[in-house]
């Protein structure tokens, strides 16, 4: 999907694709599967909270990473994706383990049988994790899988 950013806003450097527009009606010129929003004065946590308070009943608002606050269609989450993938493989929630590091992983942790947060994960995710492993840079997923499959 493309990212749409209103003209006049500073766009953060990074790997996300950006499409600028002058007229707000251009926002609806093509189907949108997600939007990334940024704010020059609010950090990611504050922006997520403000966006949820403003439009949270109409869409999902989640923090997906540093500088990445996402607006998604209501009901769409990583839990939805994981459940679809598991079903295609003939598996149930009780057969799954999920790894994550950001608040957008919270629904997935709620669906999976076991949620493992990385050591460098956001505190909101750590609070709902069944387990905390080493960081991404320290092979946390490999360590956990070796322990479980050992």
N, C-alpha and C positions, 0 to 999 in steps of 0.2 A: 504494500500500500504506500501511498504518498503521504507526506506530511504537509499540511497547509498552515502557513504562518502569515498573519496579517501584515501588510506593508507598514513600515514604521516601527516595527518591533525588532529588537536586536536578536539575531539568531545565534544560539550557542554553537560553537565549533564542535564537530563530532561526526560520527558515522551515519547519522540519520539523514535521509533524503528530505529536501525542502522544496516546496512550491510556494512562491509568494503570490499574493493577489491584492488588487487595489479595491475592488468592489466586493463587499461581503456576500453578495448573491452568488459570486463565483464559487464560494465554498460548496454549494449544492449542485454544481455543474456535472459532477460525476459521483457514482456511489463511493461512499467512504466506509472503510472498515475500522479505522481508528484514527484518532487525532492525538498528537502530542502537544502539550501546552507548557509554556514557560512564563515566568514573570520576573521582571527586573528587580523587584524588591522582596519577594517572598521566597523562602527556601522550599525545597520539595515537599516537606511535611506540611508546612503552612499552606502552600498552594493546593495540595491534595485536599486538605480540610476545607478550604474556601470553595473549591470546585464542587465538592460533595454537598456542602451547604447550599450552594446555588442551584445545581442541576442534578444532584444525586438521585432523585426519584425517577429521573428519565433515562439515565445512562449509568454505567459503571465508571467510577473514577478510581484509578489505582496508580501507585508509584511503582515503576518498573525498573528503576535504576537512577543513578545520579543524573539529574537534569532531564529525567524522562517521566513525566506525569502523563498517563494515558487516559483518554476518554473512549470507552468502548460501548457497543450496543448492550443494553440491559440484558443480563443473564449470560453474557459471554465471559468466560474466565478460563484460567488454566485447568480448573476442575472439569469444565465441559470438555476441553480437548483431551485430557487424560482419560476421562470416562469413555469417550468415543474410541480412542486408541485401544483401551483395554477390552472393550466390547468386541472390536474387530479381531482381537487376538484370542477371544474366548475367555477372558479373565474378568474377575470382579475386583471391587475395591480392596477386599481382604487379601488379594494377591499382589498388591502394589506397595512400592516405596517411592517417595517423592523427595527430591533434593531442591533446595531453593535458598535465595539470599535477599529477596525483596518482598514488600507487602503484597505485591500482585500474586505471590505464591500462597498466600493464606487460604484461599478457597481450595486449592489443590491439596494442601495439607489436611484440610477438613474432609476431603473425599478419600484420600489414600489411607491405607491401613497404618502407614508409618511415615511421618514427616521428619526429614533431617535438615536442619538449618546449618549453613556454613558458619564458621567462626566469625567471619566478617559480615554476617547477615545483619539486616536492619533489626532493631530491638523488637518491633511489632511481630516479626516472623519468629524470632527466637522465643517469644512468649507463648506461642502456640505449637512449637516443635516438640516432637517426642524425644528428640536427641539433637545435640549440637556436635558437629564434627570439626575437623581442621578447616582452615580457609581454602578458598579456590586455589591459591598459589601454593598451598602445602598439601595438595592431593587429597583433600577431605573426602571426596566421593570414593576414590580408590581405597582409602583406609577403611571406610565404612563397609564397602562391598567385600573387601578381604575378610573383615571381621564376621560379617553375616554369612559369607559363603565358605569361610575358613575350614 
